[in-house]
């Protein structure tokens, strides 16, 4: 089983970011080998410039998986493939 890495990019006070985090957390309960990092666009000028209009952004192994809303079923399928 391979490991996978998720990165959630958002900012404090963002309700869509909170919604995305809730979906990701629920899905991750089934994937022990997947790690999650959270980054704020307020802490990184490059991330702010790149993603300010798209947060939340979810990266899977460094590639954009979702912007704005995270679909639990799609994320689960992608993680199953990534960790197979």
N, C-alpha and C positions, 0 to 999 in steps of 0.2 A: 504494500500500500504506500503510495507516494504522499508527501506532504504538500499542502497548498497554503498560499498566503493571501488573505484578504486585507485590503486597505480601504477604510472608510474615510473619505475626505469631506469635511463639513465645517461647521462653526457653531459655537455655543449660541443657544437661543433660536436655532433653526428647527422649526417643527417638522419639516420634511426629513431633516437629519435624524431627529428623534424617532420618527416613524421607520426610517431605513435601519437604524440601529436595532430597533425592536425586532424587525423581520430577520436581520442577520443573526442576532442572538438566538432567536428561536430555531433557525435552521442549523446553526453551529452546534446545537445540543446533540445532533446526530453525527458530528464529524470531529472526533478527538484529535486528528492529525492536522487540522486546519488552524492556523493562527490568524488573529485579527489585530491589526494596528489601526489606531485612529489618529488622523492628522487634522489640524485646523488651518484653514486658509488665513486666519488671523496671525498665525505664528510663522508663516513662510510666504515671502513676497512672490516667489515663483509660482507656488500653488495658487495663491490669490489671483495672480494675473491669468493663469491658465484656466482656472475652474470657477471663478467668482460668479458667473451666470449659470452654472450647471450643478451646484451642490444640492443634495449630496451626490458624490461620485463614489462608486464602489469599484475598486480594482481587484481583479483576480490574477494573481501572479504577475502583477505589474501592468496588466492591460485593462482598459476600461470594460467593465461588465455591465454596469447600469449607471444612468444619471437620473436624478430626481426621484424616482420610485424604484424600489427593489421588489421584484416578483419572486416570492418564496419558491414556487415550483421551478422556475427557470434557474434560480440560484442553486437549488438542491440538485438538479440535473447536471449543472456545470461542475459542482463540487464532486459529484459521483464520478464524472469523467476524469476530473483532475486528480482524484485520489486513487483511481483504479490501478 
